[in-house]
Amino acid sequence: MADVARLAGVSSQTVSRVSNGSPGVIEETRTRVLAAMRELGYRPNSAARALKHGEFRTLGVILFNLSTTGNVRTLEAIADSAAREGYAITLMPVAVPTQTDVRGAFTRLGELAVDGIIVIMEVHLLDTSTISLPPHVQVVVVDSDAGDRYTVVDTDQRGGARAAVDHLLELGHRTVWHLAGPPDSFAAQRRTEAWLAALREAGRTVPPLLFGDWSAESGYKAGKLVPDDCTAVFAANDQMALGLLRALHERGRRVPQDISVVGFDDIPESASFIPPLTTVHQDFAEVGRRCVDGVLGQIRNQSAGPGTALVPTRLVRRSSTAPAPSAG
């Protein structure tokens, strides 16, 4: 630091303020200090800075599954939001969703020195009905039912699913079949509950559930089981809807002339499906921002405490839905 200060013609305190991103340094001076750092190959000692300021500028992220679209996009959004706040992330995958493994992940992240932790739950734990996290940890939970004890951020799963079912009923379909996600998934559970409630409130027949595992292949297999008199299907994600569209095409069922299909997620590729998919848009960027804001609020003692924040969804109408055949 002293070498940088001599080369830039400033004090060591000024170099420290520049390296910490502190305000109060005029731009010309900041530029000169940064140029000196590059010339000398100087990098601030993050460990020493953490000991001095009591923070590591790193957030831990615990999650169970990196293969689902929702988790990957949520993780990406968290990383982007953290970077904008000057934080890095340390990822800690958990192989088995158990209370023991979650607590082990917390311990390992503590050893890696993080300031706060975001847990992307997604699925129910195998060994307990509800999650219990270590006390005195700055934590935000994504996609969970633990809002009575922790800060939880989630997409409005029920609202989005309800919009999908209502859209199909308004088009004149007598009922709506549902291709659900895995039974252990919080998101799948909420979307299924909303589908069921919408049909019951409308006084419609409730068809048997079809199940998939979020993959296009599982949607394709389910598509072979859709009966010939079905005119509308709400798929719990876009990937399963993609496989469903293929199966319907192979069976000679035209979408949307014979049968309408709605997905959930609004992945970038959904507009390029054949036909372009009507789906429920999730604002993953907003979920990531709220997660980071929530954990940083706890770090800075600005947290509002436990509770669940729901990020709104919206229905995106495309070409995979149309009035029911009997509705003309």
C-alpha positions as YAML, in Angstrom:
chain: A
units: angstrom
residues:
- id: 1
  name: MET
  ca: [0.00, 0.00, 0.00]
- id: 2
  name: ALA
  ca: [2.90, 2.34, 0.79]
- id: 3
  name: ASP
  ca: [4.38, 1.66, -2.67]
- id: 4
  name: VAL
  ca: [1.05, 2.49, -4.33]
- id: 5
  name: ALA
  ca: [0.78, 5.67, -2.28]
- id: 6
  name: ARG
  ca: [4.28, 6.81, -3.33]
- id: 7
  name: LEU
  ca: [3.64, 6.08, -7.01]
- id: 8
  name: ALA
  ca: [0.26, 7.83, -7.00]
- id: 9
  name: GLY
  ca: [1.49, 10.74, -4.88]
- id: 10
  name: VAL
  ca: [-1.16, 10.26, -2.19]
- id: 11
  name: SER
  ca: [-1.35, 9.05, 1.40]
- id: 12
  name: SER
  ca: [-1.76, 5.43, 2.44]
- id: 13
  name: GLN
  ca: [-5.14, 6.39, 3.91]
- id: 14
  name: THR
  ca: [-6.29, 7.50, 0.45]
- id: 15
  name: VAL
  ca: [-5.15, 4.21, -1.05]
- id: 16
  name: SER
  ca: [-7.13, 2.41, 1.66]
- id: 17
  name: ARG
  ca: [-10.26, 4.43, 0.91]
- id: 18
  name: VAL
  ca: [-9.97, 3.70, -2.82]
- id: 19
  name: SER
  ca: [-9.41, -0.04, -2.28]
- id: 20
  name: ASN
  ca: [-12.43, -0.18, 0.05]
- id: 21
  name: GLY
  ca: [-14.64, 1.75, -2.38]
- id: 22
  name: SER
  ca: [-15.21, 4.46, 0.20]
- id: 23
  name: PRO
  ca: [-16.76, 7.79, -0.85]
- id: 24
  name: GLY
  ca: [-14.99, 11.10, -0.45]
- id: 25
  name: VAL
  ca: [-12.17, 10.52, -2.95]
- id: 26
  name: ILE
  ca: [-12.21, 12.81, -5.98]
- id: 27
  name: GLU
  ca: [-12.39, 10.98, -9.29]
- id: 28
  name: GLU
  ca: [-9.00, 12.18, -10.59]
- id: 29
  name: THR
  ca: [-7.29, 10.89, -7.46]
- id: 30
  name: ARG
  ca: [-9.19, 7.60, -7.58]
- id: 31
  name: THR
  ca: [-8.13, 7.09, -11.21]
- id: 32
  name: ARG
  ca: [-4.48, 7.79, -10.37]
- id: 33
  name: VAL
  ca: [-4.54, 5.36, -7.42]
- id: 34
  name: LEU
  ca: [-6.17, 2.61, -9.49]
- id: 35
  name: ALA
  ca: [-3.56, 3.09, -12.23]
- id: 36
  name: ALA
  ca: [-0.78, 2.73, -9.65]
- id: 37
  name: MET
  ca: [-2.40, -0.44, -8.30]
- id: 38
  name: ARG
  ca: [-2.46, -1.96, -11.77]
- id: 39
  name: GLU
  ca: [1.12, -0.96, -12.51]
- id: 40
  name: LEU
  ca: [2.41, -2.49, -9.29]
- id: 41
  name: GLY
  ca: [0.10, -5.50, -9.36]
- id: 42
  name: TYR
  ca: [-1.36, -4.52, -5.99]
- id: 43
  name: ARG
  ca: [-4.39, -6.41, -4.67]
- id: 44
  name: PRO
  ca: [-6.05, -5.54, -1.34]
- id: 45
  name: ASN
  ca: [-5.69, -8.19, 1.36]
- id: 46
  name: SER
  ca: [-9.31, -9.27, 1.80]
- id: 47
  name: ALA
  ca: [-8.56, -11.33, 4.91]
- id: 48
  name: ALA
  ca: [-6.92, -8.41, 6.67]
- id: 49
  name: ARG
  ca: [-9.72, -6.09, 5.59]
- id: 50
  name: ALA
  ca: [-12.30, -8.56, 6.94]
- id: 51
  name: LEU
  ca: [-10.55, -8.67, 10.32]
- id: 52
  name: LYS
  ca: [-10.44, -4.89, 10.46]
- id: 53
  name: HIS
  ca: [-14.01, -4.19, 9.36]
- id: 54
  name: GLY
  ca: [-15.71, -7.34, 10.65]
- id: 55
  name: GLU
  ca: [-17.10, -8.40, 7.27]
- id: 56
  name: PHE
  ca: [-15.97, -10.71, 4.48]
- id: 57
  name: ARG
  ca: [-18.12, -9.29, 1.65]
- id: 58
  name: THR
  ca: [-19.22, -12.84, 0.85]
- id: 59
  name: LEU
  ca: [-22.64, -14.52, 1.02]
- id: 60
  name: GLY
  ca: [-23.12, -18.27, 1.21]
- id: 61
  name: VAL
  ca: [-25.81, -20.01, -0.85]
- id: 62
  name: ILE
  ca: [-27.09, -23.46, 0.10]
- id: 63
  name: LEU
  ca: [-29.21, -25.40, -2.39]
- id: 64
  name: PHE
  ca: [-30.18, -28.99, -3.11]
- id: 65
  name: ASN
  ca: [-30.49, -29.14, -6.88]
- id: 66
  name: LEU
  ca: [-28.65, -27.41, -9.71]
- id: 67
  name: SER
  ca: [-30.52, -29.19, -12.49]
- id: 68
  name: THR
  ca: [-33.84, -27.34, -12.30]
- id: 69
  name: THR
  ca: [-34.45, -24.16, -14.27]
- id: 70
  name: GLY
  ca: [-35.91, -22.34, -11.28]
- id: 71
  name: ASN
  ca: [-32.94, -23.00, -9.02]
- id: 72
  name: VAL
  ca: [-30.37, -22.09, -11.66]
- id: 73
  name: ARG
  ca: [-32.10, -18.83, -12.53]
- id: 74
  name: THR
  ca: [-32.61, -17.96, -8.87]
- id: 75
  name: LEU
  ca: [-28.93, -18.61, -8.17]
- id: 76
  name: GLU
  ca: [-27.93, -16.46, -11.16]
- id: 77
  name: ALA
  ca: [-30.15, -13.64, -9.93]
- id: 78
  name: ILE
  ca: [-28.69, -13.85, -6.42]
- id: 79
  name: ALA
  ca: [-25.14, -13.73, -7.81]
- id: 80
  name: ASP
  ca: [-25.97, -10.69, -9.97]
- id: 81
  name: SER
  ca: [-27.61, -8.82, -7.10]
- id: 82
  name: ALA
  ca: [-24.77, -9.68, -4.72]
- id: 83
  name: ALA
  ca: [-22.18, -8.44, -7.22]
- id: 84
  name: ARG
  ca: [-24.00, -5.13, -7.55]
- id: 85
  name: GLU
  ca: [-23.69, -4.75, -3.77]
- id: 86
  name: GLY
  ca: [-19.98, -5.61, -3.88]
- id: 87
  name: TYR
  ca: [-20.39, -9.14, -2.52]
- id: 88
  name: ALA
  ca: [-19.19, -12.49, -3.85]
- id: 89
  name: ILE
  ca: [-21.08, -15.74, -3.29]
- id: 90
  name: THR
  ca: [-19.88, -19.13, -2.08]
- id: 91
  name: LEU
  ca: [-22.03, -22.02, -3.28]
- id: 92
  name: MET
  ca: [-22.63, -25.00, -1.01]
- id: 93
  name: PRO
  ca: [-24.66, -27.79, -2.69]
- id: 94
  name: VAL
  ca: [-26.34, -30.30, -0.39]
- id: 95
  name: ALA
  ca: [-26.60, -33.82, -1.79]
- id: 96
  name: VAL
  ca: [-29.47, -35.05, 0.41]
- id: 97
  name: PRO
  ca: [-32.23, -32.74, 1.70]
- id: 98
  name: THR
  ca: [-32.04, -33.57, 5.39]
- id: 99
  name: GLN
  ca: [-31.81, -31.42, 8.51]
- id: 100
  name: THR
  ca: [-28.42, -32.95, 9.30]
- id: 101
  name: ASP
  ca: [-26.98, -32.12, 5.88]
- id: 102
  name: VAL
  ca: [-28.35, -28.56, 5.99]
- id: 103
  name: ARG
  ca: [-26.72, -27.95, 9.37]
- id: 104
  name: GLY
  ca: [-23.48, -29.43, 8.02]
- id: 105
  name: ALA
  ca: [-23.60, -26.97, 5.13]
- id: 106
  name: PHE
  ca: [-24.04, -24.10, 7.61]
- id: 107
  name: THR
  ca: [-21.00, -25.31, 9.53]
- id: 108
  name: ARG
  ca: [-18.85, -25.52, 6.39]
- id: 109
  name: LEU
  ca: [-19.92, -22.05, 5.25]
- id: 110
  name: GLY
  ca: [-19.05, -20.72, 8.71]
- id: 111
  name: GLU
  ca: [-15.56, -22.12, 8.31]
- id: 112
  name: LEU
  ca: [-15.31, -20.38, 4.91]
- id: 113
  name: ALA
  ca: [-16.16, -17.05, 6.54]
- id: 114
  name: VAL
  ca: [-19.35, -15.67, 5.01]
- id: 115
  name: ASP
  ca: [-21.36, -12.71, 6.28]
- id: 116
  name: GLY
  ca: [-24.81, -14.22, 5.66]
- id: 117
  name: ILE
  ca: [-26.50, -17.21, 4.05]
- id: 118
  name: ILE
  ca: [-29.30, -17.70, 1.53]
- id: 119
  name: VAL
  ca: [-30.95, -21.14, 1.50]
- id: 120
  name: ILE
  ca: [-32.79, -22.20, -1.66]
- id: 121
  name: MET
  ca: [-35.04, -24.85, -0.15]
- id: 122
  name: GLU
  ca: [-37.31, -25.97, -3.04]
- id: 123
  name: VAL
  ca: [-38.02, -29.39, -1.53]
- id: 124
  name: HIS
  ca: [-39.28, -30.71, 1.79]
- id: 125
  name: LEU
  ca: [-36.64, -32.18, 4.06]
- id: 126
  name: LEU
  ca: [-36.68, -35.95, 4.27]
- id: 127
  name: ASP
  ca: [-36.19, -36.26, 8.02]
- id: 128
  name: THR
  ca: [-38.35, -33.48, 9.48]
- id: 129
  name: SER
  ca: [-41.56, -31.63, 8.72]
- id: 130
  name: THR
  ca: [-39.99, -28.19, 8.89]
- id: 131
  name: ILE
  ca: [-36.52, -26.69, 8.68]
- id: 132
  name: SER
  ca: [-34.65, -25.57, 11.79]
- id: 133
  name: LEU
  ca: [-31.63, -23.38, 11.14]
- id: 134
  name: PRO
  ca: [-28.74, -22.56, 13.49]
- id: 135
  name: PRO
  ca: [-29.48, -19.53, 15.71]
- id: 136
  name: HIS
  ca: [-27.74, -16.16, 15.34]
- id: 137
  name: VAL
  ca: [-27.12, -16.63, 11.61]
- id: 138
  name: GLN
  ca: [-28.05, -13.94, 9.11]
- id: 139
  name: VAL
  ca: [-30.23, -16.02, 6.77]
- id: 140
  name: VAL
  ca: [-32.89, -15.71, 4.09]
- id: 141
  name: VAL
  ca: [-34.80, -18.76, 2.87]
- id: 142
  name: VAL
  ca: [-36.12, -19.08, -0.70]
- id: 143
  name: ASP
  ca: [-39.22, -21.13, -1.53]
- id: 144
  name: SER
  ca: [-40.20, -22.46, 1.89]
- id: 145
  name: ASP
  ca: [-43.05, -22.50, 4.41]
- id: 146
  name: ALA
  ca: [-40.87, -21.20, 7.25]
- id: 147
  name: GLY
  ca: [-41.99, -17.56, 7.15]
- id: 148
  name: ASP
  ca: [-43.17, -17.72, 10.76]
- id: 149
  name: ARG
  ca: [-39.54, -18.08, 11.90]
- id: 150
  name: TYR
  ca: [-37.30, -16.77, 9.11]
- id: 151
  name: THR
  ca: [-37.19, -14.20, 6.35]
- id: 152
  name: VAL
  ca: [-38.61, -16.02, 3.32]
- id: 153
  name: VAL
  ca: [-38.72, -14.86, -0.31]
- id: 154
  name: ASP
  ca: [-40.86, -16.74, -2.81]
- id: 155
  name: THR
  ca: [-42.60, -16.34, -6.14]
- id: 156
  name: ASP
  ca: [-46.39, -16.06, -5.84]
- id: 157
  name: GLN
  ca: [-46.81, -19.67, -6.91]
- id: 158
  name: ARG
  ca: [-50.50, -19.87, -6.07]
- id: 159
  name: GLY
  ca: [-51.34, -16.59, -7.79]
- id: 160
  name: GLY
  ca: [-49.53, -17.62, -10.95]
- id: 161
  name: ALA
  ca: [-51.15, -21.05, -11.09]
- id: 162
  name: ARG
  ca: [-54.57, -19.54, -10.44]
- id: 163
  name: ALA
  ca: [-54.08, -17.12, -13.34]
- id: 164
  name: ALA
  ca: [-53.20, -20.04, -15.64]
- id: 165
  name: VAL
  ca: [-56.28, -22.08, -14.70]
- id: 166
  name: ASP
  ca: [-58.63, -19.08, -14.80]
- id: 167
  name: HIS
  ca: [-57.33, -18.21, -18.28]
- id: 168
  name: LEU
  ca: [-58.21, -21.68, -19.57]
- id: 169
  name: LEU
  ca: [-61.64, -21.69, -17.93]
- id: 170
  name: GLU
  ca: [-62.39, -18.25, -19.40]
- id: 171
  name: LEU
  ca: [-61.64, -19.70, -22.83]
- id: 172
  name: GLY
  ca: [-64.55, -22.10, -22.33]
- id: 173
  name: HIS
  ca: [-62.74, -25.29, -21.34]
- id: 174
  name: ARG
  ca: [-64.98, -27.42, -19.13]
- id: 175
  name: THR
  ca: [-62.07, -28.44, -16.92]
- id: 176
  name: VAL
  ca: [-58.27, -28.30, -16.83]
- id: 177
  name: TRP
  ca: [-55.90, -31.22, -16.41]
- id: 178
  name: HIS
  ca: [-52.72, -30.59, -14.41]
- id: 179
  name: LEU
  ca: [-49.23, -31.93, -15.07]
- id: 180
  name: ALA
  ca: [-47.71, -31.43, -11.60]
- id: 181
  name: GLY
  ca: [-44.10, -31.27, -10.50]
- id: 182
  name: PRO
  ca: [-42.49, -33.63, -7.95]
- id: 183
  name: PRO
  ca: [-44.59, -34.14, -4.77]
- id: 184
  name: ASP
  ca: [-41.68, -33.11, -2.52]
- id: 185
  name: SER
  ca: [-41.40, -29.66, -4.15]
- id: 186
  name: PHE
  ca: [-42.84, -26.61, -2.36]
- id: 187
  name: ALA
  ca: [-43.46, -24.85, -5.68]
- id: 188
  name: ALA
  ca: [-45.19, -27.87, -7.22]
- id: 189
  name: GLN
  ca: [-47.33, -28.28, -4.11]
- id: 190
  name: ARG
  ca: [-48.53, -24.66, -4.19]
- id: 191
  name: ARG
  ca: [-49.27, -24.74, -7.92]
- id: 192
  name: THR
  ca: [-51.27, -27.95, -7.49]
- id: 193
  name: GLU
  ca: [-53.21, -26.51, -4.56]
- id: 194
  name: ALA
  ca: [-54.12, -23.41, -6.60]
- id: 195
  name: TRP
  ca: [-55.20, -25.55, -9.58]
- id: 196
  name: LEU
  ca: [-57.44, -27.64, -7.33]
- id: 197
  name: ALA
  ca: [-58.95, -24.62, -5.58]
- id: 198
  name: ALA
  ca: [-59.72, -22.86, -8.88]
- id: 199
  name: LEU
  ca: [-61.55, -25.88, -10.29]
- id: 200
  name: ARG
  ca: [-63.54, -26.48, -7.10]
- id: 201
  name: GLU
  ca: [-64.55, -22.84, -6.79]
- id: 202
  name: ALA
  ca: [-65.73, -22.90, -10.41]
- id: 203
  name: GLY
  ca: [-67.70, -26.10, -9.78]
- id: 204
  name: ARG
  ca: [-65.73, -28.05, -12.36]
- id: 205
  name: THR
  ca: [-64.78, -31.71, -12.44]
- id: 206
  name: VAL
  ca: [-61.32, -32.33, -10.97]
- id: 207
  name: PRO
  ca: [-59.33, -34.70, -13.25]
- id: 208
  name: PRO
  ca: [-56.69, -37.06, -11.82]
- id: 209
  name: LEU
  ca: [-53.23, -35.58, -11.45]
- id: 210
  name: LEU
  ca: [-50.41, -36.31, -13.85]
- id: 211
  name: PHE
  ca: [-46.91, -36.13, -12.35]
- id: 212
  name: GLY
  ca: [-43.52, -35.22, -13.80]
- id: 213
  name: ASP
  ca: [-40.07, -34.42, -12.44]
- id: 214
  name: TRP
  ca: [-39.68, -30.97, -14.10]
- id: 215
  name: SER
  ca: [-37.95, -32.50, -17.15]
- id: 216
  name: ALA
  ca: [-39.15, -32.40, -20.75]
- id: 217
  name: GLU
  ca: [-38.90, -36.19, -20.87]
- id: 218
  name: SER
  ca: [-41.35, -36.55, -18.00]
- id: 219
  name: GLY
  ca: [-43.71, -34.15, -19.77]
- id: 220
  name: TYR
  ca: [-43.49, -36.28, -22.89]
- id: 221
  name: LYS
  ca: [-44.38, -39.43, -20.95]
- id: 222
  name: ALA
  ca: [-47.32, -37.67, -19.27]
- id: 223
  name: GLY
  ca: [-48.49, -36.43, -22.65]
- id: 224
  name: LYS
  ca: [-49.09, -40.01, -23.72]
- id: 225
  name: LEU
  ca: [-51.54, -40.38, -20.81]
- id: 226
  name: VAL
  ca: [-53.68, -37.32, -21.54]
- id: 227
  name: PRO
  ca: [-57.14, -38.63, -22.58]
- id: 228
  name: ASP
  ca: [-58.60, -37.78, -25.97]
- id: 229
  name: ASP
  ca: [-61.44, -35.73, -24.46]
- id: 230
  name: CYS
  ca: [-59.03, -33.41, -22.59]
- id: 231
  name: THR
  ca: [-59.05, -29.89, -24.09]
- id: 232
  name: ALA
  ca: [-56.74, -28.05, -21.65]
- id: 233
  name: VAL
  ca: [-53.61, -28.81, -19.63]
- id: 234
  name: PHE
  ca: [-51.76, -26.64, -17.14]
- id: 235
  name: ALA
  ca: [-48.15, -27.86, -16.86]
- id: 236
  name: ALA
  ca: [-46.26, -26.90, -13.71]
- id: 237
  name: ASN
  ca: [-43.21, -25.74, -15.69]
- id: 238
  name: ASP
  ca: [-42.22, -24.93, -19.25]
- id: 239
  name: GLN
  ca: [-39.84, -27.87, -19.67]
- id: 240
  name: MET
  ca: [-42.60, -30.38, -18.97]
- id: 241
  name: ALA
  ca: [-44.90, -28.39, -21.26]
- id: 242
  name: LEU
  ca: [-42.30, -28.80, -24.02]
- id: 243
  name: GLY
  ca: [-42.34, -32.58, -23.71]
- id: 244
  name: LEU
  ca: [-46.13, -32.52, -23.51]
- id: 245
  name: LEU
  ca: [-46.33, -30.57, -26.79]
- id: 246
  name: ARG
  ca: [-44.19, -33.21, -28.50]
- id: 247
  name: ALA
  ca: [-46.36, -36.06, -27.25]
- id: 248
  name: LEU
  ca: [-49.54, -34.30, -28.35]
- id: 249
  name: HIS
  ca: [-48.05, -33.64, -31.79]
- id: 250
  name: GLU
  ca: [-47.13, -37.30, -32.22]
- id: 251
  name: ARG
  ca: [-50.68, -38.25, -31.28]
- id: 252
  name: GLY
  ca: [-52.10, -35.94, -33.93]
- id: 253
  name: ARG
  ca: [-53.63, -33.53, -31.42]
- id: 254
  name: ARG
  ca: [-53.31, -29.95, -32.63]
- id: 255
  name: VAL
  ca: [-52.34, -27.19, -30.19]
- id: 256
  name: PRO
  ca: [-54.31, -25.00, -29.65]
- id: 257
  name: GLN
  ca: [-57.11, -26.08, -32.04]
- id: 258
  name: ASP
  ca: [-57.79, -29.38, -30.23]
- id: 259
  name: ILE
  ca: [-56.10, -28.80, -26.88]
- id: 260
  name: SER
  ca: [-54.66, -25.77, -25.07]
- id: 261
  name: VAL
  ca: [-51.46, -25.86, -23.01]
- id: 262
  name: VAL
  ca: [-50.15, -23.41, -20.38]
- id: 263
  name: GLY
  ca: [-46.73, -23.64, -18.72]
- id: 264
  name: PHE
  ca: [-45.02, -21.93, -15.78]
- id: 265
  name: ASP
  ca: [-41.67, -20.07, -15.60]
- id: 266
  name: ASP
  ca: [-41.56, -18.21, -18.94]
- id: 267
  name: ILE
  ca: [-38.08, -19.49, -19.78]
- id: 268
  name: PRO
  ca: [-36.46, -17.59, -22.66]
- id: 269
  name: GLU
  ca: [-37.07, -20.50, -25.05]
- id: 270
  name: SER
  ca: [-40.83, -20.69, -24.38]
- id: 271
  name: ALA
  ca: [-41.56, -18.04, -27.01]
- id: 272
  name: SER
  ca: [-39.85, -20.30, -29.58]
- id: 273
  name: PHE
  ca: [-41.83, -23.47, -28.83]
- id: 274
  name: ILE
  ca: [-44.20, -24.71, -31.55]
- id: 275
  name: PRO
  ca: [-46.60, -23.13, -30.95]
- id: 276
  name: PRO
  ca: [-45.19, -20.33, -28.74]
- id: 277
  name: LEU
  ca: [-46.16, -21.20, -25.18]
- id: 278
  name: THR
  ca: [-48.66, -19.35, -23.02]
- id: 279
  name: THR
  ca: [-47.03, -19.40, -19.60]
- id: 280
  name: VAL
  ca: [-46.69, -17.76, -16.20]
- id: 281
  name: HIS
  ca: [-43.75, -15.38, -15.93]
- id: 282
  name: GLN
  ca: [-41.55, -15.59, -12.82]
- id: 283
  name: ASP
  ca: [-39.43, -12.55, -11.99]
- id: 284
  name: PHE
  ca: [-36.26, -14.34, -10.94]
- id: 285
  name: ALA
  ca: [-34.25, -11.10, -10.94]
- id: 286
  name: GLU
  ca: [-36.60, -9.63, -8.34]
- id: 287
  name: VAL
  ca: [-36.42, -12.79, -6.23]
- id: 288
  name: GLY
  ca: [-32.62, -12.55, -6.25]
- id: 289
  name: ARG
  ca: [-32.68, -8.87, -5.38]
- id: 290
  name: ARG
  ca: [-35.03, -9.39, -2.44]
- id: 291
  name: CYS
  ca: [-32.94, -12.29, -1.14]
- id: 292
  name: VAL
  ca: [-29.76, -10.21, -1.15]
- id: 293
  name: ASP
  ca: [-31.54, -7.15, 0.26]
- id: 294
  name: GLY
  ca: [-33.01, -9.33, 3.01]
- id: 295
  name: VAL
  ca: [-29.75, -10.85, 4.16]
- id: 296
  name: LEU
  ca: [-27.86, -7.55, 3.90]
- id: 297
  name: GLY
  ca: [-30.61, -5.91, 5.92]
- id: 298
  name: GLN
  ca: [-29.95, -8.42, 8.69]
- id: 299
  name: ILE
  ca: [-26.21, -7.87, 8.46]
- id: 300
  name: ARG
  ca: [-26.78, -4.11, 8.78]
- id: 301
  name: ASN
  ca: [-29.38, -4.53, 11.55]
- id: 302
  name: GLN
  ca: [-32.13, -3.21, 9.28]
- id: 303
  name: SER
  ca: [-34.16, -6.41, 9.02]
- id: 304
  name: ALA
  ca: [-37.93, -6.37, 9.43]
- id: 305
  name: GLY
  ca: [-37.81, -9.85, 11.01]
- id: 306
  name: PRO
  ca: [-39.55, -13.09, 10.02]
- id: 307
  name: GLY
  ca: [-42.16, -13.14, 7.27]
- id: 308
  name: THR
  ca: [-42.77, -14.18, 3.68]
- id: 309
  name: ALA
  ca: [-42.36, -11.76, 0.76]
- id: 310
  name: LEU
  ca: [-44.14, -12.89, -2.40]
- id: 311
  name: VAL
  ca: [-42.85, -11.71, -5.78]
- id: 312
  name: PRO
  ca: [-45.79, -11.25, -8.20]
- id: 313
  name: THR
  ca: [-46.18, -13.29, -11.38]
- id: 314
  name: ARG
  ca: [-47.99, -12.49, -14.62]
- id: 315
  name: LEU
  ca: [-49.62, -14.55, -17.33]
- id: 316
  name: VAL
  ca: [-47.96, -14.27, -20.75]
- id: 317
  name: ARG
  ca: [-50.49, -15.12, -23.47]
- id: 318
  name: ARG
  ca: [-49.07, -16.69, -26.61]
- id: 319
  name: SER
  ca: [-50.34, -19.13, -29.25]
- id: 320
  name: SER
  ca: [-50.69, -22.38, -27.27]
- id: 321
  name: THR
  ca: [-54.13, -21.47, -25.88]
- id: 322
  name: ALA
  ca: [-57.43, -20.86, -27.65]
- id: 323
  name: PRO
  ca: [-61.17, -21.24, -27.03]
- id: 324
  name: ALA
  ca: [-62.27, -24.79, -26.31]
- id: 325
  name: PRO
  ca: [-63.42, -26.67, -29.43]
- id: 326
  name: SER
  ca: [-66.98, -26.87, -28.09]
- id: 327
  name: ALA
  ca: [-66.93, -23.11, -27.46]
- id: 328
  name: GLY
  ca: [-66.52, -22.49, -31.18]
...
